[in-house]
Amino acid sequence: MRETMDAWPYVIAAYAIGVGGTSAMIAWALMTMRRAESRRDAARKR
């Protein structure tokens, strides 16, 4: 038995959370940008 704690599961979890959060923010920003562009185009057609 070892006295030290293996840190790799925590490191992998931190990277997974970081990459997942970044991906979610990018997806949210793209959806918001497309929605704003469609509203702008609709306002120009009036």
C-alpha positions in Angstrom: 0.0 0.0 0.0 1.2 3.5 -0.8 1.1 6.5 1.4 0.8 9.1 -1.4 -2.3 9.9 -3.3 -2.5 9.4 -7.0 -3.3 12.9 -8.5 -3.9 11.8 -12.1 -7.7 11.2 -11.8 -8.1 14.7 -10.4 -5.9 16.2 -13.2 -7.9 14.4 -15.9 -11.2 15.5 -14.3 -10.0 19.1 -14.2 -9.0 19.0 -17.9 -12.4 17.4 -18.8 -14.3 20.1 -16.9 -12.2 22.8 -18.5 -12.6 21.5 -22.0 -16.3 20.8 -21.5 -16.9 24.3 -20.1 -15.0 26.0 -22.9 -16.9 24.0 -25.5 -20.2 24.9 -23.9 -19.2 28.6 -23.9 -18.2 28.5 -27.6 -21.5 26.8 -28.5 -23.5 29.3 -26.5 -21.6 32.2 -28.2 -22.2 30.8 -31.7 -25.9 30.3 -31.1 -26.2 33.8 -29.6 -24.3 35.3 -32.5 -26.4 33.6 -35.2 -29.6 34.7 -33.4 -28.4 38.3 -33.3 -27.4 38.2 -37.0 -30.9 36.8 -38.0 -32.6 39.6 -35.9 -30.3 42.2 -37.7 -31.2 40.8 -41.1 -34.9 40.8 -40.2 -34.7 44.4 -39.1 -33.0 45.4 -42.3 -35.8 43.8 -44.4 -38.4 46.0 -42.8 
